[in-house]
Amino acid sequence: MRLGGRIQAAAEVLEDVLERRTPVTMALRDWGKAHRFAGSKDRSAIGNIVLDALRRKSSIGFRMDDISPRALAIGAAVFSGGTTVEDILEQTEGDTHFGAPLTENQIAKLRGQIKLETAPEWVRADVPDWLWPAFETNFDEDAIVEGAALTERPPLDIRANALKATRDELSLEKAEPTAISPVGMRFPPVVGAGRHPNIQSDPDFLTGKLEIQDEGSQIVSLLVAAQPGEKVLDYCAGGGGKSLAIAGEMNNEGSIHAFDIDKRRLAPTYERAARAGATTIKVVQPPAKSLNNLRGNMDRVLVDAPCTGVGTWRRKPDAKWRLTEDALGRRMQEQVKVLDEAKNFVKPGGYLFYVTCSMLAAENEAQVYAFLERTSDFKLISAGEVWEDRFGTDVPKPWSADGCTLTLTPASTNTDGFFFAVMEKDA
Ligand SMILES: C[S@@+](CC[C@H](N)C(=O)[O-])C[C@H]1O[C@@H](n2cnc3c(N)ncnc32)[C@H](O)[C@@H]1O
């Protein structure tokens, strides 16, 4: 396919996402099925335009003075994808797959007629307007920078499974060691129509030497600081990503109970643990009463709570525009519930870790403080000290609103956004 056809295809996918509210992965898949002639290179190029357009939907709409799917696709190709206006004019001349040629007005907009600096702050940050006050309160004068960093293309991060390999032993061409996680390797964000390697077919993946895991997720798992021989409960284990990272730290000594209320989410953990050789992971199926024998018994309990996922907007940009105040409220109720349930498993003198992939104070600091208000036998300890013990002082620093909890963000740590807090139970 030529450039014009790819842009037009991206516009069709965006229409599906924005007007029919189809999740973007499904919309891209449907488009691919209906257009079998498109090769895998075309599909990734189209995917890049679509995801770029969603990451910067408001700022591109503002700069184009047009929020139609087609304007967003053309704007994304230029403002995010590095295509020049001349490229588009040259490559789409007479191309019926592109539809109508660019108008003079569109050309002027693509050449920067409307300056983004004149836009409202939430548009410059590409954060939904209803969420802007919360975002601004959180990040103050850095709010626009933090929002804009969430509109960048993400890298592809790998974690070396310490049970089978160090990161130096992995044969990953073009990947560099991650800046903070000592077990991570990073493929930089793709440029233009490029795509990341297919790691799932790599021999090192198939033999369990590596996992795909964002560096932020690796970091919060390492901050759990689980020691060989300890008993750990991963209370919201999902597909087991953090359990697996913790297992690598514990050298297969001790136990990690991986539990989730949703057994479908938990299901891949069996296979992933087997591939990784993580024999300490014991998957515990719901209901929660299967965990009764662990009450008051765990050295460390990790709550990787259900959340809005604001910190993963680079990877799932459609979620940004789909998020509602109601959904935020529901996640906050779930967070209260998981914290109140999970605390019962911590042994006296043990630790409770609260993690989200959100960057909103309402889901983060506010949840921790409210928990401490209603729970007398836990105290907050300095996550900054845990960080320094683990990573030293020579690495990029996360954000901290209170000096005690940590928020990793794309702008501060060049990772997905994650919140991390640690509480100790009275001995
Ligand atoms: C952020 S995800 C966990 C991701 C996972 N830890 C990982 O690293 O891949 C949050 C999980 O919490 C689970 N969850 C929600 N409410 C829960 C509850 N009351 N008890 C246990 N798990 C719950 C959800 O099913 C979801 O899988």
Ligand as a Chemical Component Dictionary entry (heavy atoms), coordinates in Angstrom:
data_LIG
# 
_chem_comp.id                   LIG 
_chem_comp.type                 NON-POLYMER 
_chem_comp.pdbx_formal_charge   0 
_chem_comp.three_letter_code    LIG 
# 
loop_
_chem_comp_atom.comp_id 
_chem_comp_atom.atom_id 
_chem_comp_atom.alt_atom_id 
_chem_comp_atom.type_symbol 
_chem_comp_atom.charge 
_chem_comp_atom.model_Cartn_x 
_chem_comp_atom.model_Cartn_y 
_chem_comp_atom.model_Cartn_z 
_chem_comp_atom.pdbx_ordinal 
LIG C1  C1  C 0  -3.872  -3.923 37.486 1  
LIG S1  S1  S 1  -4.602  -5.467 37.300 2  
LIG C2  C2  C 0  -3.320  -6.571 37.835 3  
LIG C3  C3  C 0  -2.189  -6.754 36.862 4  
LIG C4  C4  C 0  -1.177  -7.815 37.264 5  
LIG N1  N1  N 0  -0.748  -7.670 38.635 6  
LIG C5  C5  C 0  0.039   -7.833 36.347 7  
LIG O1  O1  O 0  1.136   -7.447 36.770 8  
LIG O2  O2  O -1 -0.111  -8.266 35.198 9  
LIG C6  C6  C 0  -5.757  -5.516 38.625 10 
LIG C7  C7  C 0  -6.378  -6.870 38.886 11 
LIG O3  O3  O 0  -7.167  -6.789 40.087 12 
LIG C8  C8  C 0  -8.150  -7.773 39.998 13 
LIG N2  N2  N 0  -9.174  -7.527 41.048 14 
LIG C9  C9  C 0  -10.175 -6.610 41.070 15 
LIG N3  N3  N 0  -10.874 -6.703 42.222 16 
LIG C10 C10 C 0  -10.289 -7.686 42.957 17 
LIG C11 C11 C 0  -10.563 -8.262 44.231 18 
LIG N4  N4  N 0  -11.557 -7.829 44.988 19 
LIG N5  N5  N 0  -9.766  -9.260 44.651 20 
LIG C12 C12 C 0  -8.725  -9.706 43.896 21 
LIG N6  N6  N 0  -8.436  -9.208 42.663 22 
LIG C13 C13 C 0  -9.199  -8.215 42.204 23 
LIG C14 C14 C 0  -8.640  -7.656 38.571 24 
LIG O4  O4  O 0  -9.283  -8.818 38.145 25 
LIG C15 C15 C 0  -7.324  -7.366 37.820 26 
LIG O5  O5  O 0  -6.800  -8.532 37.248 27 
# 
loop_
_chem_comp_bond.comp_id 
_chem_comp_bond.atom_id_1 
_chem_comp_bond.atom_id_2 
_chem_comp_bond.value_order 
_chem_comp_bond.pdbx_ordinal 
LIG C1  S1  SING 1  
LIG S1  C2  SING 2  
LIG S1  C6  SING 3  
LIG C2  C3  SING 4  
LIG C3  C4  SING 5  
LIG C4  N1  SING 6  
LIG C4  C5  SING 7  
LIG C5  O1  DOUB 8  
LIG C5  O2  SING 9  
LIG C6  C7  SING 10 
LIG C7  O3  SING 11 
LIG C7  C15 SING 12 
LIG O3  C8  SING 13 
LIG C8  N2  SING 14 
LIG C8  C14 SING 15 
LIG N2  C9  SING 16 
LIG N2  C13 SING 17 
LIG C9  N3  DOUB 18 
LIG N3  C10 SING 19 
LIG C10 C11 SING 20 
LIG C10 C13 DOUB 21 
LIG C11 N4  SING 22 
LIG C11 N5  DOUB 23 
LIG N5  C12 SING 24 
LIG C12 N6  DOUB 25 
LIG N6  C13 SING 26 
LIG C14 O4  SING 27 
LIG C14 C15 SING 28 
LIG C15 O5  SING 29 
# 
